[in-house]
Amino acid sequence: MPKRMIWVTFNREGIHQFHDAPDGVEHLKHPHRHIFHFKVYIEVKHDDREIEFILFKRELEGLYREEVLQLEHRSCEMIADELHAHLSKKYPDREIWIDVSEDNENGVLVRYE
């Protein structure tokens, strides 16, 4: 039986800072702007839009628009973990992969199995 994952993308503007930035990138200790790009994969149990793409995307975008989740000082890894904690409550027992990048240039992919 194949495993099915759907995915959606969205982005959010955010200001954050890296308090413990190492030498060579000290400028990251100060608040700075990024466009955070998200690609979220979630396991579905059948092949007929169990989770509808557009509605799922709107749901995720709303979490940040309604300030349920924040970007603030968080790293891409922290942002992914916080988003997963929220999603796993509504969609339990599913594999979820979350890709978060700064300016669609550098980021993280975290697989929650």
MODELLER restraints for C-alpha pairs under 7 A, 6 or more apart:
rsr = mdl.restraints
at = mdl.atoms
rsr.add(forms.Gaussian(group=physical.xy_distance, feature=features.Distance(at['CA:4:A'], at['CA:43:A']), mean=5.63, stdev=0.5))
rsr.add(forms.Gaussian(group=physical.xy_distance, feature=features.Distance(at['CA:4:A'], at['CA:44:A']), mean=5.57, stdev=0.5))
rsr.add(forms.Gaussian(group=physical.xy_distance, feature=features.Distance(at['CA:5:A'], at['CA:41:A']), mean=5.86, stdev=0.5))
rsr.add(forms.Gaussian(group=physical.xy_distance, feature=features.Distance(at['CA:5:A'], at['CA:42:A']), mean=5.16, stdev=0.5))
rsr.add(forms.Gaussian(group=physical.xy_distance, feature=features.Distance(at['CA:5:A'], at['CA:43:A']), mean=4.24, stdev=0.5))
rsr.add(forms.Gaussian(group=physical.xy_distance, feature=features.Distance(at['CA:5:A'], at['CA:44:A']), mean=5.75, stdev=0.5))
rsr.add(forms.Gaussian(group=physical.xy_distance, feature=features.Distance(at['CA:6:A'], at['CA:41:A']), mean=5.44, stdev=0.5))
rsr.add(forms.Gaussian(group=physical.xy_distance, feature=features.Distance(at['CA:6:A'], at['CA:42:A']), mean=5.55, stdev=0.5))
rsr.add(forms.Gaussian(group=physical.xy_distance, feature=features.Distance(at['CA:6:A'], at['CA:43:A']), mean=6.46, stdev=0.5))
rsr.add(forms.Gaussian(group=physical.xy_distance, feature=features.Distance(at['CA:6:A'], at['CA:44:A']), mean=6.89, stdev=0.5))
rsr.add(forms.Gaussian(group=physical.xy_distance, feature=features.Distance(at['CA:7:A'], at['CA:39:A']), mean=6.63, stdev=0.5))
rsr.add(forms.Gaussian(group=physical.xy_distance, feature=features.Distance(at['CA:7:A'], at['CA:40:A']), mean=5.29, stdev=0.5))
rsr.add(forms.Gaussian(group=physical.xy_distance, feature=features.Distance(at['CA:7:A'], at['CA:41:A']), mean=4.15, stdev=0.5))
rsr.add(forms.Gaussian(group=physical.xy_distance, feature=features.Distance(at['CA:7:A'], at['CA:42:A']), mean=6.40, stdev=0.5))
rsr.add(forms.Gaussian(group=physical.xy_distance, feature=features.Distance(at['CA:8:A'], at['CA:39:A']), mean=5.67, stdev=0.5))
rsr.add(forms.Gaussian(group=physical.xy_distance, feature=features.Distance(at['CA:8:A'], at['CA:40:A']), mean=5.52, stdev=0.5))
rsr.add(forms.Gaussian(group=physical.xy_distance, feature=features.Distance(at['CA:8:A'], at['CA:41:A']), mean=6.78, stdev=0.5))
rsr.add(forms.Gaussian(group=physical.xy_distance, feature=features.Distance(at['CA:8:A'], at['CA:53:A']), mean=6.58, stdev=0.5))
rsr.add(forms.Gaussian(group=physical.xy_distance, feature=features.Distance(at['CA:8:A'], at['CA:57:A']), mean=5.86, stdev=0.5))
rsr.add(forms.Gaussian(group=physical.xy_distance, feature=features.Distance(at['CA:9:A'], at['CA:38:A']), mean=5.43, stdev=0.5))
rsr.add(forms.Gaussian(group=physical.xy_distance, feature=features.Distance(at['CA:9:A'], at['CA:39:A']), mean=4.42, stdev=0.5))
rsr.add(forms.Gaussian(group=physical.xy_distance, feature=features.Distance(at['CA:9:A'], at['CA:40:A']), mean=6.44, stdev=0.5))
rsr.add(forms.Gaussian(group=physical.xy_distance, feature=features.Distance(at['CA:10:A'], at['CA:37:A']), mean=6.10, stdev=0.5))
rsr.add(forms.Gaussian(group=physical.xy_distance, feature=features.Distance(at['CA:10:A'], at['CA:38:A']), mean=5.40, stdev=0.5))
rsr.add(forms.Gaussian(group=physical.xy_distance, feature=features.Distance(at['CA:10:A'], at['CA:39:A']), mean=6.83, stdev=0.5))
rsr.add(forms.Gaussian(group=physical.xy_distance, feature=features.Distance(at['CA:10:A'], at['CA:61:A']), mean=6.88, stdev=0.5))
rsr.add(forms.Gaussian(group=physical.xy_distance, feature=features.Distance(at['CA:11:A'], at['CA:35:A']), mean=6.50, stdev=0.5))
rsr.add(forms.Gaussian(group=physical.xy_distance, feature=features.Distance(at['CA:11:A'], at['CA:36:A']), mean=5.42, stdev=0.5))
rsr.add(forms.Gaussian(group=physical.xy_distance, feature=features.Distance(at['CA:11:A'], at['CA:37:A']), mean=4.37, stdev=0.5))
rsr.add(forms.Gaussian(group=physical.xy_distance, feature=features.Distance(at['CA:11:A'], at['CA:38:A']), mean=5.80, stdev=0.5))
rsr.add(forms.Gaussian(group=physical.xy_distance, feature=features.Distance(at['CA:12:A'], at['CA:35:A']), mean=5.61, stdev=0.5))
rsr.add(forms.Gaussian(group=physical.xy_distance, feature=features.Distance(at['CA:12:A'], at['CA:36:A']), mean=5.24, stdev=0.5))
rsr.add(forms.Gaussian(group=physical.xy_distance, feature=features.Distance(at['CA:12:A'], at['CA:37:A']), mean=6.69, stdev=0.5))
rsr.add(forms.Gaussian(group=physical.xy_distance, feature=features.Distance(at['CA:13:A'], at['CA:34:A']), mean=5.93, stdev=0.5))
rsr.add(forms.Gaussian(group=physical.xy_distance, feature=features.Distance(at['CA:13:A'], at['CA:35:A']), mean=4.41, stdev=0.5))
rsr.add(forms.Gaussian(group=physical.xy_distance, feature=features.Distance(at['CA:13:A'], at['CA:36:A']), mean=6.07, stdev=0.5))
rsr.add(forms.Gaussian(group=physical.xy_distance, feature=features.Distance(at['CA:14:A'], at['CA:33:A']), mean=5.72, stdev=0.5))
rsr.add(forms.Gaussian(group=physical.xy_distance, feature=features.Distance(at['CA:14:A'], at['CA:34:A']), mean=5.51, stdev=0.5))
rsr.add(forms.Gaussian(group=physical.xy_distance, feature=features.Distance(at['CA:14:A'], at['CA:35:A']), mean=6.17, stdev=0.5))
rsr.add(forms.Gaussian(group=physical.xy_distance, feature=features.Distance(at['CA:14:A'], at['CA:36:A']), mean=6.79, stdev=0.5))
rsr.add(forms.Gaussian(group=physical.xy_distance, feature=features.Distance(at['CA:14:A'], at['CA:71:A']), mean=6.15, stdev=0.5))
rsr.add(forms.Gaussian(group=physical.xy_distance, feature=features.Distance(at['CA:15:A'], at['CA:31:A']), mean=6.07, stdev=0.5))
rsr.add(forms.Gaussian(group=physical.xy_distance, feature=features.Distance(at['CA:15:A'], at['CA:32:A']), mean=5.27, stdev=0.5))
rsr.add(forms.Gaussian(group=physical.xy_distance, feature=features.Distance(at['CA:15:A'], at['CA:33:A']), mean=4.45, stdev=0.5))
rsr.add(forms.Gaussian(group=physical.xy_distance, feature=features.Distance(at['CA:15:A'], at['CA:34:A']), mean=6.33, stdev=0.5))
rsr.add(forms.Gaussian(group=physical.xy_distance, feature=features.Distance(at['CA:15:A'], at['CA:72:A']), mean=6.10, stdev=0.5))
rsr.add(forms.Gaussian(group=physical.xy_distance, feature=features.Distance(at['CA:16:A'], at['CA:31:A']), mean=5.20, stdev=0.5))
rsr.add(forms.Gaussian(group=physical.xy_distance, feature=features.Distance(at['CA:16:A'], at['CA:32:A']), mean=5.67, stdev=0.5))
rsr.add(forms.Gaussian(group=physical.xy_distance, feature=features.Distance(at['CA:16:A'], at['CA:33:A']), mean=6.61, stdev=0.5))
rsr.add(forms.Gaussian(group=physical.xy_distance, feature=features.Distance(at['CA:16:A'], at['CA:71:A']), mean=6.82, stdev=0.5))
rsr.add(forms.Gaussian(group=physical.xy_distance, feature=features.Distance(at['CA:16:A'], at['CA:72:A']), mean=4.80, stdev=0.5))
rsr.add(forms.Gaussian(group=physical.xy_distance, feature=features.Distance(at['CA:16:A'], at['CA:73:A']), mean=4.50, stdev=0.5))
rsr.add(forms.Gaussian(group=physical.xy_distance, feature=features.Distance(at['CA:16:A'], at['CA:74:A']), mean=6.80, stdev=0.5))
rsr.add(forms.Gaussian(group=physical.xy_distance, feature=features.Distance(at['CA:17:A'], at['CA:28:A']), mean=5.70, stdev=0.5))
rsr.add(forms.Gaussian(group=physical.xy_distance, feature=features.Distance(at['CA:17:A'], at['CA:29:A']), mean=5.30, stdev=0.5))
rsr.add(forms.Gaussian(group=physical.xy_distance, feature=features.Distance(at['CA:17:A'], at['CA:30:A']), mean=5.45, stdev=0.5))
rsr.add(forms.Gaussian(group=physical.xy_distance, feature=features.Distance(at['CA:17:A'], at['CA:31:A']), mean=4.67, stdev=0.5))
rsr.add(forms.Gaussian(group=physical.xy_distance, feature=features.Distance(at['CA:17:A'], at['CA:32:A']), mean=6.26, stdev=0.5))
rsr.add(forms.Gaussian(group=physical.xy_distance, feature=features.Distance(at['CA:17:A'], at['CA:73:A']), mean=5.02, stdev=0.5))
rsr.add(forms.Gaussian(group=physical.xy_distance, feature=features.Distance(at['CA:18:A'], at['CA:28:A']), mean=5.38, stdev=0.5))
rsr.add(forms.Gaussian(group=physical.xy_distance, feature=features.Distance(at['CA:18:A'], at['CA:29:A']), mean=4.81, stdev=0.5))
rsr.add(forms.Gaussian(group=physical.xy_distance, feature=features.Distance(at['CA:18:A'], at['CA:73:A']), mean=6.44, stdev=0.5))
rsr.add(forms.Gaussian(group=physical.xy_distance, feature=features.Distance(at['CA:19:A'], at['CA:29:A']), mean=4.76, stdev=0.5))
rsr.add(forms.Gaussian(group=physical.xy_distance, feature=features.Distance(at['CA:20:A'], at['CA:29:A']), mean=6.76, stdev=0.5))
rsr.add(forms.Gaussian(group=physical.xy_distance, feature=features.Distance(at['CA:21:A'], at['CA:28:A']), mean=6.06, stdev=0.5))
rsr.add(forms.Gaussian(group=physical.xy_distance, feature=features.Distance(at['CA:21:A'], at['CA:29:A']), mean=5.77, stdev=0.5))
rsr.add(forms.Gaussian(group=physical.xy_distance, feature=features.Distance(at['CA:34:A'], at['CA:102:A']), mean=5.81, stdev=0.5))
rsr.add(forms.Gaussian(group=physical.xy_distance, feature=features.Distance(at['CA:34:A'], at['CA:103:A']), mean=5.79, stdev=0.5))
rsr.add(forms.Gaussian(group=physical.xy_distance, feature=features.Distance(at['CA:35:A'], at['CA:102:A']), mean=5.94, stdev=0.5))
rsr.add(forms.Gaussian(group=physical.xy_distance, feature=features.Distance(at['CA:35:A'], at['CA:103:A']), mean=4.84, stdev=0.5))
rsr.add(forms.Gaussian(group=physical.xy_distance, feature=features.Distance(at['CA:36:A'], at['CA:100:A']), mean=6.62, stdev=0.5))
rsr.add(forms.Gaussian(group=physical.xy_distance, feature=features.Distance(at['CA:36:A'], at['CA:101:A']), mean=5.55, stdev=0.5))
rsr.add(forms.Gaussian(group=physical.xy_distance, feature=features.Distance(at['CA:36:A'], at['CA:102:A']), mean=4.82, stdev=0.5))
rsr.add(forms.Gaussian(group=physical.xy_distance, feature=features.Distance(at['CA:36:A'], at['CA:103:A']), mean=5.81, stdev=0.5))
rsr.add(forms.Gaussian(group=physical.xy_distance, feature=features.Distance(at['CA:37:A'], at['CA:100:A']), mean=5.60, stdev=0.5))
rsr.add(forms.Gaussian(group=physical.xy_distance, feature=features.Distance(at['CA:37:A'], at['CA:101:A']), mean=5.16, stdev=0.5))
rsr.add(forms.Gaussian(group=physical.xy_distance, feature=features.Distance(at['CA:37:A'], at['CA:102:A']), mean=6.44, stdev=0.5))
rsr.add(forms.Gaussian(group=physical.xy_distance, feature=features.Distance(at['CA:37:A'], at['CA:103:A']), mean=6.59, stdev=0.5))
rsr.add(forms.Gaussian(group=physical.xy_distance, feature=features.Distance(at['CA:37:A'], at['CA:104:A']), mean=5.73, stdev=0.5))
rsr.add(forms.Gaussian(group=physical.xy_distance, feature=features.Distance(at['CA:38:A'], at['CA:99:A']), mean=5.56, stdev=0.5))
rsr.add(forms.Gaussian(group=physical.xy_distance, feature=features.Distance(at['CA:38:A'], at['CA:100:A']), mean=4.70, stdev=0.5))
rsr.add(forms.Gaussian(group=physical.xy_distance, feature=features.Distance(at['CA:38:A'], at['CA:101:A']), mean=6.68, stdev=0.5))
rsr.add(forms.Gaussian(group=physical.xy_distance, feature=features.Distance(at['CA:39:A'], at['CA:98:A']), mean=6.01, stdev=0.5))
rsr.add(forms.Gaussian(group=physical.xy_distance, feature=features.Distance(at['CA:39:A'], at['CA:99:A']), mean=5.01, stdev=0.5))
rsr.add(forms.Gaussian(group=physical.xy_distance, feature=features.Distance(at['CA:39:A'], at['CA:100:A']), mean=6.69, stdev=0.5))
rsr.add(forms.Gaussian(group=physical.xy_distance, feature=features.Distance(at['CA:40:A'], at['CA:97:A']), mean=5.87, stdev=0.5))
rsr.add(forms.Gaussian(group=physical.xy_distance, feature=features.Distance(at['CA:40:A'], at['CA:98:A']), mean=4.66, stdev=0.5))
rsr.add(forms.Gaussian(group=physical.xy_distance, feature=features.Distance(at['CA:40:A'], at['CA:99:A']), mean=6.26, stdev=0.5))
rsr.add(forms.Gaussian(group=physical.xy_distance, feature=features.Distance(at['CA:41:A'], at['CA:96:A']), mean=5.54, stdev=0.5))
rsr.add(forms.Gaussian(group=physical.xy_distance, feature=features.Distance(at['CA:41:A'], at['CA:97:A']), mean=4.92, stdev=0.5))
rsr.add(forms.Gaussian(group=physical.xy_distance, feature=features.Distance(at['CA:41:A'], at['CA:98:A']), mean=6.32, stdev=0.5))
rsr.add(forms.Gaussian(group=physical.xy_distance, feature=features.Distance(at['CA:42:A'], at['CA:94:A']), mean=6.87, stdev=0.5))
rsr.add(forms.Gaussian(group=physical.xy_distance, feature=features.Distance(at['CA:42:A'], at['CA:95:A']), mean=6.02, stdev=0.5))
rsr.add(forms.Gaussian(group=physical.xy_distance, feature=features.Distance(at['CA:42:A'], at['CA:96:A']), mean=4.51, stdev=0.5))
rsr.add(forms.Gaussian(group=physical.xy_distance, feature=features.Distance(at['CA:42:A'], at['CA:97:A']), mean=6.51, stdev=0.5))
rsr.add(forms.Gaussian(group=physical.xy_distance, feature=features.Distance(at['CA:43:A'], at['CA:94:A']), mean=5.45, stdev=0.5))
rsr.add(forms.Gaussian(group=physical.xy_distance, feature=features.Distance(at['CA:43:A'], at['CA:95:A']), mean=5.28, stdev=0.5))
rsr.add(forms.Gaussian(group=physical.xy_distance, feature=features.Distance(at['CA:43:A'], at['CA:96:A']), mean=6.31, stdev=0.5))
rsr.add(forms.Gaussian(group=physical.xy_distance, feature=features.Distance(at['CA:44:A'], at['CA:50:A']), mean=6.26, stdev=0.5))
rsr.add(forms.Gaussian(group=physical.xy_distance, feature=features.Distance(at['CA:44:A'], at['CA:51:A']), mean=6.88, stdev=0.5))
rsr.add(forms.Gaussian(group=physical.xy_distance, feature=features.Distance(at['CA:63:A'], at['CA:69:A']), mean=5.68, stdev=0.5))
rsr.add(forms.Gaussian(group=physical.xy_distance, feature=features.Distance(at['CA:64:A'], at['CA:70:A']), mean=6.32, stdev=0.5))
rsr.add(forms.Gaussian(group=physical.xy_distance, feature=features.Distance(at['CA:71:A'], at['CA:79:A']), mean=6.61, stdev=0.5))
rsr.add(forms.Gaussian(group=physical.xy_distance, feature=features.Distance(at['CA:76:A'], at['CA:100:A']), mean=5.57, stdev=0.5))
rsr.add(forms.Gaussian(group=physical.xy_distance, feature=features.Distance(at['CA:76:A'], at['CA:101:A']), mean=6.43, stdev=0.5))
rsr.add(forms.Gaussian(group=physical.xy_distance, feature=features.Distance(at['CA:76:A'], at['CA:107:A']), mean=6.28, stdev=0.5))
rsr.add(forms.Gaussian(group=physical.xy_distance, feature=features.Distance(at['CA:76:A'], at['CA:108:A']), mean=6.28, stdev=0.5))
rsr.add(forms.Gaussian(group=physical.xy_distance, feature=features.Distance(at['CA:77:A'], at['CA:108:A']), mean=6.32, stdev=0.5))
rsr.add(forms.Gaussian(group=physical.xy_distance, feature=features.Distance(at['CA:80:A'], at['CA:98:A']), mean=5.88, stdev=0.5))
rsr.add(forms.Gaussian(group=physical.xy_distance, feature=features.Distance(at['CA:80:A'], at['CA:100:A']), mean=6.55, stdev=0.5))
rsr.add(forms.Gaussian(group=physical.xy_distance, feature=features.Distance(at['CA:95:A'], at['CA:112:A']), mean=5.72, stdev=0.5))
rsr.add(forms.Gaussian(group=physical.xy_distance, feature=features.Distance(at['CA:95:A'], at['CA:113:A']), mean=4.60, stdev=0.5))
rsr.add(forms.Gaussian(group=physical.xy_distance, feature=features.Distance(at['CA:96:A'], at['CA:111:A']), mean=6.13, stdev=0.5))
rsr.add(forms.Gaussian(group=physical.xy_distance, feature=features.Distance(at['CA:96:A'], at['CA:112:A']), mean=5.19, stdev=0.5))
rsr.add(forms.Gaussian(group=physical.xy_distance, feature=features.Distance(at['CA:96:A'], at['CA:113:A']), mean=6.60, stdev=0.5))
rsr.add(forms.Gaussian(group=physical.xy_distance, feature=features.Distance(at['CA:97:A'], at['CA:109:A']), mean=6.91, stdev=0.5))
rsr.add(forms.Gaussian(group=physical.xy_distance, feature=features.Distance(at['CA:97:A'], at['CA:110:A']), mean=5.62, stdev=0.5))
rsr.add(forms.Gaussian(group=physical.xy_distance, feature=features.Distance(at['CA:97:A'], at['CA:111:A']), mean=4.35, stdev=0.5))
rsr.add(forms.Gaussian(group=physical.xy_distance, feature=features.Distance(at['CA:97:A'], at['CA:112:A']), mean=5.91, stdev=0.5))
rsr.add(forms.Gaussian(group=physical.xy_distance, feature=features.Distance(at['CA:98:A'], at['CA:109:A']), mean=5.65, stdev=0.5))
rsr.add(forms.Gaussian(group=physical.xy_distance, feature=features.Distance(at['CA:98:A'], at['CA:110:A']), mean=5.34, stdev=0.5))
rsr.add(forms.Gaussian(group=physical.xy_distance, feature=features.Distance(at['CA:98:A'], at['CA:111:A']), mean=6.58, stdev=0.5))
rsr.add(forms.Gaussian(group=physical.xy_distance, feature=features.Distance(at['CA:99:A'], at['CA:108:A']), mean=5.55, stdev=0.5))
rsr.add(forms.Gaussian(group=physical.xy_distance, feature=features.Distance(at['CA:99:A'], at['CA:109:A']), mean=4.21, stdev=0.5))
rsr.add(forms.Gaussian(group=physical.xy_distance, feature=features.Distance(at['CA:99:A'], at['CA:110:A']), mean=6.40, stdev=0.5))
rsr.add(forms.Gaussian(group=physical.xy_distance, feature=features.Distance(at['CA:100:A'], at['CA:107:A']), mean=5.46, stdev=0.5))
rsr.add(forms.Gaussian(group=physical.xy_distance, feature=features.Distance(at['CA:100:A'], at['CA:108:A']), mean=5.52, stdev=0.5))
rsr.add(forms.Gaussian(group=physical.xy_distance, feature=features.Distance(at['CA:100:A'], at['CA:109:A']), mean=6.63, stdev=0.5))
rsr.add(forms.Gaussian(group=physical.xy_distance, feature=features.Distance(at['CA:101:A'], at['CA:107:A']), mean=3.74, stdev=0.5))
rsr.add(forms.Gaussian(group=physical.xy_distance, feature=features.Distance(at['CA:101:A'], at['CA:108:A']), mean=6.30, stdev=0.5))
